[in-house]
Amino acid sequence: MEHCILKIALDTPLDTTFDYRWVNPSSTSLDEAVDSAPDSSAMPQIGQLALVPFGRQELMGLIVGISDQTEVPVAKLKDVIEVRSQLFPLSEHWIALCHFAADYYQRPLGEVVVPALPRNLRAGKATSLERNLKKLAKLHPAQDTSPNPEPPLNPAQQEAVDAIAGAQKFAPHLLYGVTGSGKTEVYLQAAARILAQSGDAQVLILVPEINLTPQLENNLRQRFSGIQIATLHSGMAEGERLLHWLSSHLGQARIILGTRLAILASLPHLKMIVIDEEHDPSYKQQEGLRYSARDLAVWRAHQLGIPVVLGSATPSLETWQHAKVARYRKLELRERAVKDAVLPVVRVINLEHEKPKEGLTTPLINAIRKRLEKGEQSLLFLNRRGYAPVIACDACGWISNCTRCTAHLVMHKLDHKLRCHHCSFEQRIPRNCPTCGNIDLQPLGRGTQRMEEGLRLIFPEARVFRIDADSTRLKGSAEAAFDTVHRGEVDILIGTQMVAKGHDFKNLTLVGALNPDSALFSQDYRASERLFAQLMQVAGRAGRAAQKEGGNISEVLVQTRYPDHPLYHALMAHDYDRFADDLLEERQQAGMPPFIYQALLRAEAKELQTALDFLHQAVSCTEHVGITIHDPIPMTMTRVANMDRAQLLVESVSRPALQAFLKEWIAALRALKSRVKWGVEIDPVDI
């Protein structure tokens, strides 16, 4: 075949593929091309990468169709520059996954397929690809799937492993277990069974955050020393990420561990998917293609007819509802896996009666002191980094607002900076009030830096350690910080949500939750669900090891002004079941997810009214029978980086009806002549 037309998906905002002409320099026949090894003159195949001219640029795209016809005039048809035939094509299953994601999230196909690939693969030179392929070819790892010695399972764990590994088709399982109940061990032993069933089987394990990968990766490498393991997350160097992606794509890596981006990895022999901490909002991408890795994982498992495990001590209400109506099989782990390890006692401290000193009440200070005397660790959870949320002038009322956002500049004392956590604007802390000149500026509220300072004053003999996004900016610093805690070199740990989940601190017996009340009155209807999950997760860090003789009973102390709130009563009883059922009943009565389906249209412009005018136009630009479109409103965080933002919510009781409407509506929105930047998010998590 001398030439053909390649339909190529490119990462552009245009909702279409592009036709290019490919000319065979050696006029190889089609039969010869298919039978031969990949080379630069072979017939292109669907799933291969191609470098093409696009305007004044050269872009890498994916071949999604091959034809001998095109509607593009011959004079306008451009030639393909190069086909990356060195790489075996991406599978039809992978391309089908990308098609589904593009259709469901209403994005161009190229915006899914191209960003899903490592940057060095889509931007690097062919020589770089060839070099990495040769490097992998030299690796001949032993593929012994027999795991190293496995600890015995309790009956509930064994039942879960048998159910997961014994599934012969698509089987979604909710692994619902209290913190410390051994969910990870269920994942590992189920994975071992799956890997042993087939010589090329692959298992994908997803975690919500990068800092959770090192501990789990170490466990995997110790357990499965005979097989290759790949890691995929955005914190990796691009060269390293490409190498791990290629080992997954070629089927060399049998276990793949990653964050949400790993759900779009090429895994030709995938036989099981695990989503650990499935409730975590980090699984929802918040830029570009706003996909849910959890939901795509379930769809991918259905597509391939394989088991998928959603693990959590506090499942999302969507998953909980699926389990209630038997769409998902619920596997329960009601007890902690370590013998003699018990759930901590949860108590509330009424801030109306106990006045804090340096942010800590007397009962919490005394509890920490007891742990210090016993040589045990304490964790203080405060989900607010920085020194103080704001600084203010008592003389004139000035406060440190961001000039680019409707947000305060947070005081970071160690850096001598005021920093916006939304647009990253920063400035030096002023010596005096910019309005009246008063030199007595006061920090208001407390962040982790200020709590660390206060702890050192109260407990000068203790080893106080802080873990948050500020203290772990450098690559590898988070892993090093957690290793410090695991080695027992820390007495009191202060941290944000980074420390709240997934970490197994053997000597930690006390957790203090500081300032959790603000979420109780948030306008976000998901706030109470998230707060309960956070508190349950952080509470679960305490008492995970067997109780030491003569040691204190592990406990969780929550400082609150609302001790009688139902959320805290459920927390004290470790009763997620009742809490979730009550929330579901409220959601059903109010017509909220998971009983209704939503999309959110966001618009941003230099002026708020411009964004609102666009949204009003959007309401009337197409028919919406059976679809509810709410009034346009400014977003809660109205201004970010000098852009004003507004939104309108679209709802339907039918997912297919909503999808059909959105397809027509988005086409109409694109036809509107406006300079407003806008985007549609399906299944929004922040409204």
C-alpha distance (Angstrom), angle and dihedral (degrees) to the residues before:
residue distance angle dihedral
M1 . . .
E2 3.80 . .
H3 3.79 98.9 .
C4 3.79 143.8 -9.7
I5 3.80 141.2 179.5
L6 3.80 117.4 -100.4
K7 3.80 120.0 -157.6
I8 3.78 105.0 -148.0
A9 3.81 130.1 -169.2
L10 3.81 112.3 -141.9
D11 3.79 130.5 -173.0
T12 3.80 96.8 -108.0
P13 3.81 131.2 125.1
L14 3.83 89.8 -112.8
D15 3.79 113.7 104.6
T16 3.79 97.1 -133.3
T17 3.80 145.4 73.4
F18 3.80 122.4 -112.6
D19 3.80 130.0 -126.5
Y20 3.80 119.8 -131.4
R21 3.78 132.3 172.6
W22 3.79 119.9 -119.9
V23 3.78 117.5 -160.8
N24 3.79 119.1 -162.9
P25 3.80 107.2 -133.5
S26 3.80 92.2 -156.3
S27 3.83 98.6 34.1
T28 3.80 90.3 -126.8
S29 3.80 112.8 -174.7
L30 3.78 118.4 -112.1
D31 3.82 93.2 -114.2
E32 3.79 91.8 50.1
A33 3.80 91.8 47.8
V34 3.80 94.3 52.0
D35 3.81 93.5 46.8
S36 3.78 96.4 46.1
A37 3.79 128.1 82.9
P38 3.81 116.0 -95.1
D39 3.80 112.1 -77.7
S40 3.77 138.6 146.9
S41 3.82 94.8 -90.0
A42 3.83 98.9 46.3
M43 3.78 120.5 112.0
P44 3.83 109.3 -85.9
Q45 3.79 116.7 -110.4
I46 3.78 133.7 -151.4
G47 3.79 107.6 -95.2
Q48 3.80 96.6 36.9
L49 3.79 124.4 118.9
A50 3.79 120.0 -115.4
L51 3.80 131.7 -168.4
V52 3.80 110.7 -139.3
P53 3.83 139.4 171.2
F54 3.80 114.2 -105.3
G55 3.79 114.8 178.9
R56 3.79 105.5 -52.3
Q57 3.80 92.6 -23.5
E58 3.76 137.3 78.5
L59 3.81 112.2 -131.7
M60 3.78 133.6 -172.4
G61 3.78 114.1 -129.4
L62 3.78 140.4 167.5
I63 3.79 124.5 -107.2
V64 3.83 106.1 -124.4
G65 3.79 99.0 164.3
I66 3.82 141.9 20.0
S67 3.79 122.8 -156.4
D68 3.77 142.8 156.9
Q69 3.81 91.9 -136.6
T70 3.79 137.2 62.6
E71 3.78 138.1 174.4
V72 3.79 90.9 -142.6
P73 3.83 112.3 105.0
V74 3.79 111.5 -108.1
A75 3.80 91.4 -121.2
K76 3.82 90.5 58.8
L77 3.79 96.8 42.8
K78 3.81 111.6 110.1
D79 3.78 126.3 -154.1
V80 3.78 125.2 -115.5
I81 3.81 110.3 -109.6
E82 3.79 96.9 -152.6
V83 3.80 141.2 -15.4
R84 3.79 114.5 -143.4
S85 3.78 93.7 -132.8
Q86 3.82 91.3 157.9
L87 3.82 87.2 81.4
F88 3.77 121.1 68.6
P89 3.82 110.0 -117.6
L90 3.78 122.3 -91.5
S91 3.79 108.7 -104.5
E92 3.79 126.1 -99.6
H93 3.82 87.9 -118.1
W94 3.81 90.6 57.4
I95 3.80 92.0 48.2
A96 3.83 89.7 48.1
L97 3.83 89.0 52.9
C98 3.81 89.9 52.9
H99 3.82 91.4 47.3
F100 3.80 89.5 52.9
A101 3.81 92.7 48.4
A102 3.81 91.3 48.2
D103 3.80 92.7 48.8
Y104 3.80 96.7 43.3
Y105 3.81 96.7 43.9
Q106 3.82 91.5 39.8
R107 3.81 96.6 -123.9
P108 3.81 133.3 132.1
L109 3.81 113.2 -87.9
G110 3.80 91.6 -122.4
E111 3.80 90.1 57.4
V112 3.80 87.7 61.7
V113 3.80 104.9 38.9
V114 3.80 101.2 41.4
P115 3.85 101.0 46.8
A116 3.83 88.3 45.0
L117 3.80 88.5 68.4
P118 3.83 123.8 78.4
R119 3.80 112.3 -91.1
N120 3.81 92.1 -122.5
L121 3.79 89.9 55.6
R122 3.80 95.6 52.2
A123 3.79 97.1 35.2
G124 3.80 105.7 27.6
K125 3.76 128.8 89.9
A126 3.79 123.5 -95.5
T127 3.81 89.3 -111.5
S128 3.83 89.5 61.7
L129 3.80 90.6 52.8
E130 3.80 92.0 47.6
R131 3.80 91.0 49.2
N132 3.82 91.8 53.9
L133 3.79 92.7 45.3
K134 3.81 89.9 53.1
K135 3.80 90.0 48.6
L136 3.81 90.6 53.7
A137 3.80 91.8 44.9
K138 3.79 89.2 60.0
L139 3.78 91.4 54.6
H140 3.78 113.3 89.7
P141 3.78 103.5 173.7
A142 3.75 118.0 -173.6
Q143 3.78 108.8 -104.0
D144 3.78 97.7 -152.7
T145 3.80 103.8 149.2
S146 3.80 92.8 -172.5
P147 3.79 102.7 116.3
N148 3.76 122.4 -134.2
P149 3.82 114.3 -103.6
E150 3.79 110.8 -42.7
P151 3.80 122.4 -147.4
P152 3.81 115.3 -118.3
L153 3.78 116.8 -94.2
N154 3.77 127.7 -133.1
P155 3.84 116.1 -123.0
A156 3.81 94.5 -95.2
Q157 3.81 92.2 50.5
Q158 3.80 91.5 46.9
E159 3.80 91.3 51.0
A160 3.80 89.9 51.6
V161 3.82 93.5 49.5
D162 3.81 91.4 48.0
A163 3.81 92.1 49.9
I164 3.81 95.0 48.1
A165 3.80 99.0 41.5
G166 3.79 92.6 40.6
A167 3.80 94.9 56.9
Q168 3.81 110.6 115.2
K169 3.81 96.2 -171.6
F170 3.81 142.0 16.7
A171 3.79 104.5 -32.7
P172 3.82 121.1 165.8
H173 3.80 112.6 -157.7
L174 3.78 128.5 -170.8
L175 3.81 105.9 -150.2
Y176 3.79 97.9 -158.5
G177 3.78 110.2 -174.5
V178 3.77 136.1 152.8
T179 3.78 115.9 -110.2
G180 3.79 110.0 -75.0
S181 3.82 93.4 19.1
G182 3.80 93.6 125.6
K183 3.80 102.5 -101.3
T184 3.81 90.3 149.4
E185 3.80 90.9 55.6
V186 3.82 88.9 52.8
Y187 3.82 89.3 52.8
L188 3.82 92.0 50.0
Q189 3.78 97.2 47.2
A190 3.81 93.3 43.3
A191 3.82 88.4 49.9
A192 3.82 90.4 50.8
R193 3.80 90.5 53.6
I194 3.82 92.6 47.6
L195 3.81 92.9 48.2
A196 3.80 91.3 49.4
Q197 3.81 91.9 53.7
S198 3.80 94.0 64.8
G199 3.79 134.6 26.7
D200 3.79 94.0 -133.8
A201 3.83 103.5 30.0
Q202 3.81 118.2 140.9
V203 3.80 128.2 -156.1
L204 3.81 123.8 -157.4
I205 3.81 119.3 -154.7
L206 3.81 118.2 -171.9
V207 3.81 126.0 -161.8
P208 3.81 124.2 -175.1
E209 3.81 100.2 -126.8
I210 3.79 138.0 33.5
N211 3.80 93.7 -125.2
L212 3.81 89.9 63.0
T213 3.81 93.8 60.0
P214 3.86 101.9 74.9
Q215 3.81 96.3 59.1
L216 3.81 93.5 45.2
E217 3.80 92.1 42.7
N218 3.81 90.2 54.2
N219 3.81 90.0 50.7
L220 3.80 90.7 49.8
R221 3.81 94.3 48.6
Q222 3.79 92.3 48.4
R223 3.80 92.1 48.2
F224 3.82 98.1 40.1
S225 3.79 103.2 34.0
G226 3.81 91.2 149.9
I227 3.79 99.1 62.1
Q228 3.79 137.8 59.2
I229 3.80 118.3 -101.2
A230 3.80 125.1 -164.1
T231 3.79 127.9 -160.3
L232 3.80 123.9 -155.0
H233 3.80 125.6 -173.1
S234 3.80 139.1 123.8
G235 3.80 94.1 -103.9
M236 3.80 93.1 69.5
A237 3.80 123.7 100.8
E238 3.80 109.1 -101.2
G239 3.80 94.3 -116.7
E240 3.80 91.7 50.6
R241 3.79 91.9 46.3
L242 3.81 91.5 52.1
L243 3.80 91.6 51.3
H244 3.82 92.2 50.7
W245 3.81 91.6 44.8
L246 3.80 91.5 51.3
S247 3.81 92.1 49.4
S248 3.82 87.8 53.3
H249 3.81 93.6 45.3
L250 3.81 92.2 49.6
G251 3.81 92.0 48.0
Q252 3.82 94.0 -116.6
A253 3.80 93.9 118.0
R254 3.79 109.3 68.9
I255 3.82 97.7 -176.2
I256 3.80 119.4 42.7
L257 3.80 119.1 -168.0
G258 3.78 119.9 -171.1
T259 3.76 152.9 129.5
R260 3.81 124.6 -98.9
L261 3.83 95.3 -60.9
A262 3.82 89.3 63.6
I263 3.81 90.9 71.6
L264 3.82 86.9 74.8
A265 3.81 94.1 49.6
S266 3.80 119.7 121.8
L267 3.82 105.8 -106.0
P268 3.81 109.9 165.8
H269 3.82 96.0 -176.2
L270 3.80 102.1 37.2
K271 3.82 112.1 160.5
M272 3.82 105.0 162.8
I273 3.81 138.8 19.4
V274 3.81 126.7 -158.3
I275 3.83 122.8 -167.3
D276 3.79 107.1 -167.3
E277 3.83 116.9 -158.7
E278 3.80 86.9 9.1
H279 3.81 92.1 -178.7
D280 3.80 93.1 65.1
P281 3.83 114.6 118.2
S282 3.82 89.1 -143.8
Y283 3.80 87.6 81.9
K284 3.81 87.7 72.7
Q285 3.81 113.5 83.3
Q286 3.82 110.5 -135.0
E287 3.82 100.9 -165.5
G288 3.80 133.8 55.3
L289 3.78 107.9 -17.4
R290 3.81 99.4 25.8
Y291 3.78 96.8 -154.0
S292 3.78 131.7 158.7
A293 3.80 109.6 -127.5
R294 3.80 89.4 -160.5
D295 3.79 93.1 55.7
L296 3.81 93.1 43.6
A297 3.81 88.7 50.4
V298 3.80 90.9 56.3
W299 3.82 91.0 47.3
R300 3.81 91.7 47.6
A301 3.80 91.1 50.7
H302 3.81 89.6 50.0
Q303 3.81 90.6 48.5
L304 3.82 91.9 52.6
G305 3.81 97.1 36.6
I306 3.82 94.4 -122.8
P307 3.83 135.8 130.7
V308 3.79 120.5 -90.5
V309 3.80 123.5 -165.2
L310 3.81 122.8 -154.4
G311 3.79 108.3 -166.8
S312 3.80 127.1 -167.1
A313 3.78 145.5 131.3
T314 3.81 87.4 -144.4
P315 3.82 108.2 32.0
S316 3.78 120.5 -159.0
L317 3.79 112.8 -98.6
E318 3.82 89.5 -115.0
T319 3.80 90.7 57.8
W320 3.81 92.4 41.0
Q321 3.80 90.1 54.5
H322 3.82 91.4 49.0
A323 3.81 88.4 53.9
K324 3.82 92.7 47.1
V325 3.82 91.7 56.2
A326 3.84 91.7 42.0
R327 3.81 97.3 -112.8
Y328 3.79 85.2 123.5
R329 3.79 124.7 37.0
K330 3.80 110.5 -123.7
L331 3.80 115.6 -139.6
E332 3.80 111.3 -170.9
L333 3.80 130.8 -151.8
R334 3.79 105.0 -175.5
E335 3.82 99.5 170.1
R336 3.76 135.3 54.9
A337 3.77 113.7 -98.9
V338 3.82 98.0 -133.8
K339 3.78 112.3 81.4
D340 3.82 112.6 -109.6
A341 3.82 91.4 10.5
V342 3.80 108.9 128.0
L343 3.77 134.5 -175.9
P344 3.80 112.9 -91.9
V345 3.77 122.6 -103.6
V346 3.82 109.4 -107.8
R347 3.81 119.1 -147.7
V348 3.80 132.5 172.2
I349 3.80 125.1 -136.7
N350 3.79 114.1 -148.7
L351 3.81 108.6 -133.0
E352 3.80 89.7 -161.4
H353 3.81 88.0 68.3
E354 3.80 102.4 28.5
K355 3.79 115.5 54.8
P356 3.81 113.5 -152.9
K357 3.78 125.8 -121.4
E358 3.82 111.9 -153.4
G359 3.80 85.7 -11.1
L360 3.82 94.0 -54.3
T361 3.80 127.8 103.8
T362 3.79 122.0 -137.1
P363 3.85 94.6 -106.9
L364 3.82 90.6 53.3
I365 3.82 92.5 46.2
N366 3.81 90.5 50.8
A367 3.81 91.5 47.9
I368 3.81 91.4 52.1
R369 3.80 90.5 48.7
K370 3.82 90.8 53.9
R371 3.79 90.5 52.8
L372 3.78 90.9 50.4
E373 3.81 90.4 52.7
K374 3.82 89.9 52.4
G375 3.81 93.9 46.5
E376 3.82 91.5 -114.6
Q377 3.79 128.9 136.7
S378 3.81 129.2 -113.0
L379 3.79 129.3 -157.1
L380 3.79 124.9 -155.4
F381 3.79 114.7 -162.8
L382 3.80 118.8 -154.0
N383 3.78 116.1 158.8
R384 3.79 95.0 -153.6
R385 3.78 121.3 87.2
G386 3.79 126.3 -159.1
Y387 3.78 127.7 51.4
A388 3.79 100.2 -78.5
P389 3.82 133.4 -6.8
V390 3.80 91.2 -124.4
I391 3.80 143.4 -6.3
A392 3.79 120.8 -136.7
C393 3.79 143.6 -172.7
D394 3.81 114.9 -124.4
A395 3.80 91.3 -161.4
C396 3.81 100.9 60.0
G397 3.81 105.3 5.9
W398 3.81 97.1 -111.6
I399 3.80 114.3 158.0
S400 3.80 130.0 -171.4
N401 3.79 102.1 -98.6
C402 3.79 123.7 170.8
T403 3.80 110.5 -112.1
R404 3.83 90.8 -147.5
C405 3.81 101.0 43.8
T406 3.78 140.7 37.1
A407 3.80 88.2 -110.9
H408 3.77 139.9 92.2
L409 3.78 124.6 -101.7
V410 3.79 106.2 -114.9
M411 3.78 117.6 -134.4
H412 3.83 114.0 -120.1
K413 3.78 102.0 -173.6
L414 3.80 98.1 -175.8
D415 3.81 91.5 56.0
H416 3.83 93.1 39.2
K417 3.82 86.7 -127.7
L418 3.77 141.7 126.2
R419 3.80 106.7 -142.9
C420 3.78 134.9 -172.3
H421 3.80 110.8 -137.4
H422 3.81 90.9 -156.6
C423 3.82 106.5 49.4
S424 3.86 99.0 13.9
F425 3.83 92.4 -123.6
E426 3.78 110.5 154.6
Q427 3.77 140.1 179.8
R428 3.79 138.9 174.4
I429 3.79 116.7 -81.9
P430 3.83 103.8 -99.5
R431 3.80 118.3 -116.0
N432 3.79 90.1 -140.4
C433 3.79 139.9 9.7
P434 3.85 110.5 -68.4
T435 3.83 89.2 -144.1
C436 3.83 106.6 43.5
G437 3.82 105.2 6.7
N438 3.82 95.2 -116.8
I439 3.82 108.9 158.2
D440 3.82 94.4 -158.3
L441 3.82 100.4 88.0
Q442 3.79 114.2 167.1
P443 3.82 130.8 -151.9
L444 3.81 112.1 -128.6
G445 3.79 121.2 -152.7
R446 3.77 127.7 -2.8
G447 3.77 135.6 -85.0
T448 3.78 128.6 -177.5
Q449 3.82 93.3 -87.2
R450 3.80 92.2 55.5
M451 3.80 91.6 45.3
E452 3.79 89.5 51.9
E453 3.81 89.2 52.9
G454 3.80 91.6 49.0
L455 3.80 93.1 48.3
R456 3.80 90.9 54.0
L457 3.82 89.3 53.7
I458 3.81 94.3 49.4
F459 3.82 96.3 39.4
P460 3.83 106.1 29.0
E461 3.81 91.0 163.5
A462 3.83 94.5 54.2
R463 3.79 128.1 92.5
V464 3.82 101.8 -120.8
F465 3.79 118.8 -167.1
R466 3.82 131.9 -177.2
I467 3.81 126.7 -153.5
D468 3.79 119.1 -174.4
A469 3.81 139.6 119.0
D470 3.82 90.9 -77.2
S471 3.81 96.3 52.6
T472 3.82 94.0 45.1
R473 3.81 102.7 46.6
L474 3.79 96.6 120.1
K475 3.79 121.1 79.5
G476 3.78 110.9 -92.5
S477 3.81 93.4 11.5
A478 3.82 94.5 109.7
E479 3.80 92.6 52.2
A480 3.80 90.5 47.4
A481 3.82 91.1 48.8
F482 3.79 93.8 52.4
D483 3.80 90.6 45.8
T484 3.80 87.8 56.5
V485 3.81 89.9 56.1
H486 3.82 93.0 45.1
R487 3.81 91.0 52.0
G488 3.81 89.3 58.0
E489 3.80 94.9 -114.5
V490 3.82 91.7 128.8
D491 3.81 128.5 71.8
I492 3.82 100.0 179.6
L493 3.79 122.1 25.1
I494 3.81 120.0 -164.8
G495 3.78 117.0 -169.8
T496 3.78 152.3 141.4
Q497 3.80 128.5 -116.6
M498 3.82 87.5 -57.7
V499 3.82 87.9 81.4
A500 3.79 96.5 39.4
K501 3.79 102.5 84.8
G502 3.76 144.9 35.1
H503 3.82 98.6 8.8
D504 3.78 119.9 119.1
F505 3.81 106.5 -149.5
K506 3.80 103.7 -177.9
N507 3.82 97.6 -165.1
L508 3.80 99.4 39.4
T509 3.80 112.7 113.8
L510 3.81 105.7 155.9
V511 3.81 131.5 57.1
G512 3.79 124.3 -176.6
A513 3.81 119.0 -166.1
L514 3.81 112.5 -154.8
N515 3.79 127.1 -161.8
P516 3.83 100.5 -11.4
D517 3.82 95.6 147.4
S518 3.81 99.5 91.2
A519 3.82 91.3 75.9
L520 3.81 91.2 58.1
F521 3.80 91.5 73.1
S522 3.79 102.0 34.1
Q523 3.80 118.7 134.0
D524 3.82 87.4 -131.7
Y525 3.79 104.8 97.3
R526 3.80 89.8 -150.0
A527 3.82 93.0 58.0
S528 3.82 96.6 94.1
E529 3.81 91.5 47.2
R530 3.80 90.4 51.9
L531 3.80 94.0 44.6
F532 3.80 92.2 51.5
A533 3.81 90.3 49.0
Q534 3.80 91.8 48.5
L535 3.80 93.4 49.3
M536 3.81 93.5 44.8
Q537 3.80 90.4 48.8
V538 3.80 95.6 47.6
A539 3.80 90.6 43.5
G540 3.78 87.0 54.9
R541 3.81 91.3 64.8
A542 3.83 88.6 73.5
G543 3.80 125.0 85.1
R544 3.81 98.0 3.3
A545 3.81 93.5 141.4
A546 3.79 125.5 65.0
Q547 3.78 113.0 -77.2
K548 3.80 112.1 -96.1
E549 3.76 116.6 -127.9
G550 3.77 108.0 -95.5
G551 3.81 91.5 8.0
N552 3.76 125.2 134.3
I553 3.79 119.1 -94.1
S554 3.79 106.6 -105.2
E555 3.78 113.2 -106.5
V556 3.78 144.6 179.3
L557 3.81 120.6 -143.6
V558 3.81 118.5 -163.4
Q559 3.81 118.3 -164.0
T560 3.82 108.0 -148.3
R561 3.77 143.9 151.3
Y562 3.80 90.6 -145.9
P563 3.81 106.1 55.3
D564 3.81 92.4 158.4
H565 3.79 95.1 57.1
P566 3.86 111.0 125.6
L567 3.81 90.4 -125.7
Y568 3.80 91.7 62.6
H569 3.81 92.0 45.3
A570 3.82 89.7 54.2
L571 3.80 89.7 46.7
M572 3.81 92.5 52.4
A573 3.81 89.5 51.0
H574 3.84 93.0 45.1
D575 3.80 83.3 -129.2
Y576 3.79 107.2 152.3
D577 3.81 91.6 151.9
R578 3.79 94.9 64.6
F579 3.80 93.5 38.5
A580 3.81 91.8 52.6
D581 3.82 93.5 44.5
D582 3.81 91.2 51.3
L583 3.81 91.4 48.8
L584 3.80 91.4 48.8
E585 3.79 90.5 51.9
E586 3.81 90.1 51.3
R587 3.81 91.3 48.0
Q588 3.79 92.3 49.9
Q589 3.79 92.6 50.0
A590 3.80 91.6 47.1
G591 3.82 94.5 44.9
M592 3.80 95.9 -118.1
P593 3.82 132.8 141.0
P594 2.96 133.0 -37.8
F595 3.81 84.8 35.8
I596 3.77 94.6 49.3
Y597 3.80 134.3 35.4
Q598 3.78 122.8 -125.0
A599 3.78 143.9 -167.9
L600 3.78 127.2 -175.5
L601 3.79 126.2 -147.4
R602 3.80 111.3 -156.3
A603 3.80 124.9 -170.2
E604 3.79 130.8 -175.4
A605 3.79 131.9 -171.1
K606 3.79 140.8 153.8
E607 3.80 89.4 -93.9
L608 3.80 124.7 41.4
Q609 3.81 92.9 -137.1
T610 3.81 90.6 57.2
A611 3.80 90.3 56.4
L612 3.81 92.1 45.8
D613 3.83 91.7 48.6
F614 3.80 90.0 53.7
L615 3.80 91.1 50.8
H616 3.82 91.2 50.1
Q617 3.80 87.9 52.8
A618 3.79 89.2 49.5
V619 3.80 92.0 56.5
S620 3.80 92.6 59.3
C621 3.81 102.1 34.5
T622 3.83 95.5 92.1
E623 3.79 141.9 12.7
H624 3.79 115.9 -85.9
V625 3.79 107.1 -177.3
G626 3.80 109.8 168.8
I627 3.80 91.6 12.0
T628 3.80 123.1 104.4
I629 3.80 115.5 -141.2
H630 3.79 114.4 -173.0
D631 3.79 124.5 -148.7
P632 3.82 118.2 -82.3
I633 3.80 113.1 -101.2
P634 3.81 136.2 175.8
M635 3.80 113.5 -96.0
T636 3.80 117.5 -107.0
M637 3.79 89.4 -111.3
T638 3.80 91.9 44.3
R639 3.80 100.9 177.9
V640 3.81 125.5 39.2
A641 3.81 123.9 167.8
N642 3.82 92.2 -11.5
M643 3.80 93.6 -53.4
D644 3.81 122.6 114.5
R645 3.79 116.1 -139.3
A646 3.79 134.9 -156.1
Q647 3.78 135.1 170.4
L648 3.78 145.4 -167.1
L649 3.79 127.2 -154.9
V650 3.81 124.0 -133.7
E651 3.81 120.7 -162.9
S652 3.80 141.0 180.0
V653 3.79 136.4 169.6
S654 3.82 87.3 -136.3
R655 3.80 121.7 65.4
P656 3.85 94.0 -160.9
A657 3.82 90.3 49.8
L658 3.81 91.1 50.4
Q659 3.80 92.0 48.2
A660 3.81 92.4 49.3
F661 3.81 91.1 49.4
L662 3.80 93.4 47.5
K663 3.79 92.8 53.0
E664 3.80 91.3 55.0
W665 3.80 93.7 38.3
I666 3.80 96.0 51.6
A667 3.81 90.0 51.4
A668 3.81 88.4 53.2
L669 3.82 91.5 47.2
R670 3.79 90.9 54.0
A671 3.78 88.8 54.7
L672 3.81 91.6 57.4
K673 3.78 111.9 100.6
S674 3.76 104.2 -129.5
R675 3.78 138.9 129.9
V676 3.78 90.6 -144.9
K677 3.79 114.9 121.6
W678 3.78 108.1 -129.7
G679 3.78 141.4 168.5
V680 3.79 140.2 177.8
E681 3.80 121.8 -131.6
I682 3.79 120.2 -161.6
D683 3.83 117.0 -146.1
P684 3.82 93.7 3.8
V685 3.80 117.6 -153.8
D686 3.82 97.8 -167.0
I687 3.80 115.7 52.1
